[in-house]
Amino acid sequence: MQDLELEIPENDEKVITAVDATGIKVTNRGEWIRKYHDGRRKGWIKVHVAVDVESGEMLSIEVTDEKTGDSEVFEEL
């Protein structure tokens, strides 16, 4: 995976942060054929995001595989 560089201005104000994650299916047109014939499938990637609630600015983002739990990424955000 490649790191995404975000510049976050430093200030002394308190920031209310919302953290959430969502899954994005990694697929192509032939996936159902592979799954039907040999049982293999492509998985998911998970996008974990921290956002400043007041401004809506993205503060941090992590992209992981489907096996990584939200709690494992929380401190990195």
Residue pairs with C-beta under 8 A, 6 or more apart in sequence:
1 63
1 64
4 61
6 58
6 59
6 60
6 61
8 59
15 52
15 54
15 59
16 52
16 53
16 54
17 50
17 51
17 52
17 53
17 59
18 50
18 51
18 53
19 48
19 49
19 50
19 51
19 74
19 77
20 48
20 49
20 51
21 46
21 47
21 48
21 49
21 70
21 73
22 46
22 47
23 44
23 45
23 46
23 47
23 66
24 44
24 45
24 46
24 47
25 42
25 44
26 42
26 43
26 44
26 45
27 42
28 42
31 41
31 42
34 40
34 41
35 41
43 65
43 66
44 65
44 66
45 63
45 64
45 65
45 66
46 63
46 64
46 65
46 66
46 68
46 70
47 61
47 62
47 63
48 61
48 62
48 63
48 64
48 70
48 73
48 74
48 77
49 58
49 60
49 61
49 77
50 58
50 59
50 60
50 61
50 77
51 57
51 58
51 59
52 59
59 77
60 76
60 77
61 77
62 73
62 76
62 77
64 72
64 73
